[in-house]
Amino acid sequence: MKYKNKELWEYFFDKPKKHYNMYMYEMPNYPNHLIFDNEEILDAKGKWSEIYFKNNNDLHLEIGSGSANFTNNKAIKHPDINFLGVELRLKRLVQAARKAEKNNLNNLIFLKKRVDSLKEFIGENELSGLYINFPDPWENEEHKRIFGEKLLNDLDFVLKSGSKIYFKTDHLQYYLDILDLINTRDGYTVVYSTDDLYNSEKIIDNIKTEFEHLFLSKHNMNIKYIEIVKE
C-alpha cells in the first residue's frame, strides 16, 4: 500500500514485516487530524498554526495523548486554541483521530512522534501551553522520566513567557520530585499544587483521561496536580 511517494510501512518500520499492526492501514484515513510523516512534522516547526490551523491562535500540546479523551474535550471547550496531541501507539492515534473527526474539530491534530526533544518540531516561543497527564514514573529509573531538566531546557526555547505547564499524576514521589525541581529551577514558578485534585477547587475544570477513568475505578488513591508558569 502506497502513501504519497513511499510504501506505507516505511513510515513506521525500518524493514518490511510479514504482518503489520492493523491500525497502520487506517492511519491515512484521517488526513485532517493525523500526521505520521516525520519529515512533514519537522517541516512544520515554527509554523503549526499558519500551515495546519490557518490562524494565529495559541498552540497547546499534550505529550502522550493516548486515545485522547482529554485532548478532544479540551479542543471542544476551547475552539480558540489550537491543540497538538503527541502519541506513539497506532491504535490510540487512530482512536484519537476518529473522535476528532466525529466531533468535527478543526483545532486538533495528532502526531505520531517520539518526544525526544520538543525543539525538534516546535519553534521558538511557539507553544502557549503544555499538558503532561499520568506519565510513566519510571520507579528506580527516574532519568527516563519525560518531565525533568531536559524537558525544561526545551521549554526554555519553545514555551512563551507567561504560559503554563499542567501536570497530573497518581504517583506521589513523582509529584514531590517535580515540585522540588521547579523550586530549585530559575525561570519557572509553581502557581498551584494539590495532592488531592478531587477535593480541590480545580476539580470543576478537570477533564479525565482514559487512564484516570480506569485508575479511579480500581484504586482509592489521590490524583496529584500541578500548574507551573514560565516567567
C-alpha positions as CSV (number, residue, x, y, z in Angstrom):
1,M,0.0,0.0,0.0
2,K,1.4,3.4,-1.1
3,Y,1.1,6.6,0.8
4,K,2.4,9.7,-1.0
5,N,5.7,8.5,-2.5
6,K,6.6,5.6,-0.2
7,E,5.2,2.3,0.9
8,L,3.0,2.8,3.9
9,W,5.1,0.5,6.2
10,E,8.2,2.7,5.6
11,Y,6.7,5.4,7.8
12,F,6.6,3.1,10.7
13,F,9.3,0.4,10.3
14,D,12.9,0.1,9.1
15,K,12.2,-3.0,7.1
16,P,9.1,-4.9,5.9
17,K,7.3,-7.4,8.0
18,K,5.1,-10.4,7.3
19,H,2.4,-9.0,9.5
20,Y,1.6,-5.4,10.4
21,N,-0.4,-3.7,13.1
22,M,-3.9,-3.5,11.6
23,Y,-4.2,0.1,12.7
24,M,-1.3,1.1,10.4
25,Y,-3.7,0.7,7.4
26,E,-6.1,3.2,9.0
27,M,-3.6,5.9,9.6
28,P,-4.0,7.6,6.2
29,N,-7.8,7.8,6.7
30,Y,-7.6,10.9,8.8
31,P,-5.6,13.5,6.9
32,N,-7.1,16.4,8.7
33,H,-6.4,15.1,12.2
34,L,-3.4,12.8,12.0
35,I,0.2,13.3,10.8
36,F,2.6,10.4,10.8
37,D,5.2,11.5,8.2
38,N,8.2,12.6,10.3
39,E,9.5,14.9,7.6
40,E,6.2,16.7,7.5
41,I,6.2,17.1,11.2
42,L,9.7,18.5,11.3
43,D,8.9,20.9,8.4
44,A,6.0,22.4,10.4
45,K,8.3,23.7,13.1
46,G,7.5,27.3,13.9
47,K,4.6,27.3,11.5
48,W,2.0,24.9,13.0
49,S,-0.8,27.4,13.3
50,E,-0.1,29.0,10.0
51,I,0.1,25.8,7.9
52,Y,-2.4,23.5,9.6
53,F,-4.8,25.6,11.5
54,K,-4.8,28.6,9.2
55,N,-5.0,31.1,12.1
56,N,-2.9,32.9,14.7
57,N,-4.4,31.2,17.7
58,D,-2.3,30.0,20.7
59,L,-0.9,26.5,20.3
60,H,-1.1,23.9,23.2
61,L,0.4,20.4,23.2
62,E,-0.2,17.2,25.1
63,I,2.6,14.7,25.5
64,G,1.3,11.2,25.5
65,S,-2.2,12.0,24.4
66,G,-3.4,8.3,24.3
67,S,-6.8,7.9,22.7
68,A,-7.3,11.5,23.6
69,N,-10.5,11.8,25.7
70,F,-8.6,14.7,27.4
71,T,-7.4,16.5,24.2
72,N,-10.6,16.1,22.3
73,N,-12.6,17.6,25.1
74,K,-10.1,20.4,25.6
75,A,-10.4,21.2,21.9
76,I,-14.2,21.2,22.2
77,K,-14.2,23.6,25.2
78,H,-11.6,25.9,23.7
79,P,-12.2,26.4,20.0
80,D,-10.0,29.5,20.0
81,I,-6.9,27.4,20.9
82,N,-5.0,25.0,18.5
83,F,-4.1,21.7,20.0
84,L,-1.5,19.1,19.2
85,G,-1.5,15.6,20.7
86,V,1.6,13.5,20.5
87,E,1.4,9.8,20.8
88,L,3.4,6.7,19.5
89,R,0.9,3.8,19.6
90,L,-1.1,3.4,16.4
91,K,-4.3,2.1,17.9
92,R,-4.5,5.1,20.2
93,L,-3.7,7.5,17.4
94,V,-6.5,6.1,15.2
95,Q,-9.0,6.2,18.1
96,A,-8.0,9.8,18.9
97,A,-8.4,10.9,15.2
98,R,-11.8,9.2,15.0
99,K,-13.0,11.2,17.9
100,A,-11.7,14.4,16.4
101,E,-13.3,13.7,13.1
102,K,-16.6,12.7,14.8
103,N,-16.6,16.0,16.7
104,N,-15.7,17.9,13.5
105,L,-12.8,19.6,15.3
106,N,-10.6,21.9,13.1
107,N,-8.4,22.9,16.0
108,L,-6.9,19.5,16.9
109,I,-4.2,17.4,15.2
110,F,-2.4,14.3,16.4
111,L,1.2,13.5,15.7
112,K,2.9,10.1,15.7
113,K,6.1,11.2,17.2
114,R,8.6,10.2,19.9
115,V,9.2,13.3,22.0
116,D,13.0,13.1,22.4
117,S,13.1,16.9,22.1
118,L,10.3,19.4,21.7
119,K,12.8,21.8,20.0
120,E,13.0,19.3,17.1
121,F,9.4,20.1,15.9
122,I,8.2,23.2,17.9
123,G,9.6,26.6,17.1
124,E,10.9,29.3,19.5
125,N,8.1,30.7,21.7
126,E,5.6,28.8,19.5
127,L,3.9,27.0,22.4
128,S,1.4,28.6,24.8
129,G,0.5,25.6,27.0
130,L,1.8,22.0,27.8
131,Y,-0.1,19.1,29.3
132,I,1.5,16.0,30.8
133,N,-1.0,13.6,32.2
134,F,0.0,10.5,34.1
135,P,3.4,9.9,32.6
136,D,5.3,6.8,33.4
137,P,7.0,7.5,36.8
138,W,9.9,5.1,36.0
139,E,10.5,4.0,39.5
140,N,14.2,3.3,40.1
141,E,14.9,4.7,36.7
142,E,14.0,8.3,37.2
143,H,16.4,9.5,34.5
144,K,13.9,8.1,31.9
145,R,11.0,10.4,33.0
146,I,9.5,12.7,30.5
147,F,9.4,15.6,33.0
148,G,12.8,16.6,34.1
149,E,15.7,19.0,33.5
150,K,15.9,18.1,29.8
151,L,12.3,19.0,29.2
152,L,12.6,22.3,31.0
153,N,15.7,23.1,28.8
154,D,13.4,22.5,25.8
155,L,10.7,24.6,27.3
156,D,13.1,27.5,27.8
157,F,13.1,27.7,24.0
158,V,9.6,26.6,22.8
159,L,7.3,27.9,25.6
160,K,6.2,31.5,25.6
161,S,6.7,33.6,28.8
162,G,3.6,33.6,30.9
163,S,2.5,30.2,29.6
164,K,1.6,27.2,31.8
165,I,2.6,23.6,32.2
166,Y,-0.2,21.3,33.5
167,F,0.9,18.1,35.2
168,K,-1.3,15.2,36.6
169,T,-0.1,12.0,38.2
170,D,-1.2,9.3,40.6
171,H,2.4,8.9,41.8
172,L,3.3,10.8,45.0
173,Q,7.1,10.8,44.6
174,Y,6.9,12.0,41.0
175,Y,4.7,14.8,42.2
176,L,7.1,15.7,45.0
177,D,10.1,15.5,42.7
178,I,8.5,17.9,40.2
179,L,7.8,20.4,43.0
180,D,11.4,20.1,44.2
181,L,12.7,20.5,40.6
182,I,10.7,23.7,39.9
183,N,11.5,25.2,43.3
184,T,15.2,24.9,42.5
185,R,15.0,26.0,38.9
186,D,15.1,29.6,37.7
187,G,12.5,30.7,35.2
188,Y,9.6,28.7,36.4
189,T,7.1,29.1,39.3
190,V,4.6,26.6,40.8
191,V,1.3,28.6,40.9
192,Y,-0.9,25.8,42.1
193,S,-0.4,22.3,43.5
194,T,-2.5,19.8,45.3
195,D,-2.0,16.2,46.3
196,D,-5.8,15.6,46.1
197,L,-7.2,17.0,42.9
198,Y,-10.7,15.6,43.5
199,N,-11.0,17.6,46.8
200,S,-9.8,20.9,45.4
201,E,-11.3,23.8,43.5
202,K,-9.6,22.7,40.3
203,I,-11.8,19.7,40.0
204,I,-14.5,21.9,38.4
205,D,-12.4,22.2,35.2
206,N,-10.9,18.8,35.3
207,I,-11.2,16.6,32.2
208,K,-10.5,12.9,32.8
209,T,-8.0,11.0,30.7
210,E,-8.7,7.3,29.9
211,F,-6.1,6.3,32.4
212,E,-7.8,8.5,35.0
213,H,-11.2,6.8,34.5
214,L,-9.6,3.4,34.8
215,F,-7.4,4.3,37.8
216,L,-10.2,5.8,39.8
217,S,-12.4,2.8,39.2
218,K,-9.8,0.4,40.6
219,H,-7.8,2.4,43.2
220,N,-8.6,4.5,46.2
221,M,-5.7,6.9,45.8
222,N,-5.4,10.6,45.3
223,I,-4.7,12.3,42.0
224,K,-1.9,14.9,42.2
225,Y,-1.9,18.1,40.1
226,I,0.5,21.0,39.5
227,E,0.3,24.2,37.4
228,I,3.6,25.8,36.6
229,V,4.1,29.2,34.9
230,K,7.1,30.1,32.8
231,E,8.4,33.5,33.8
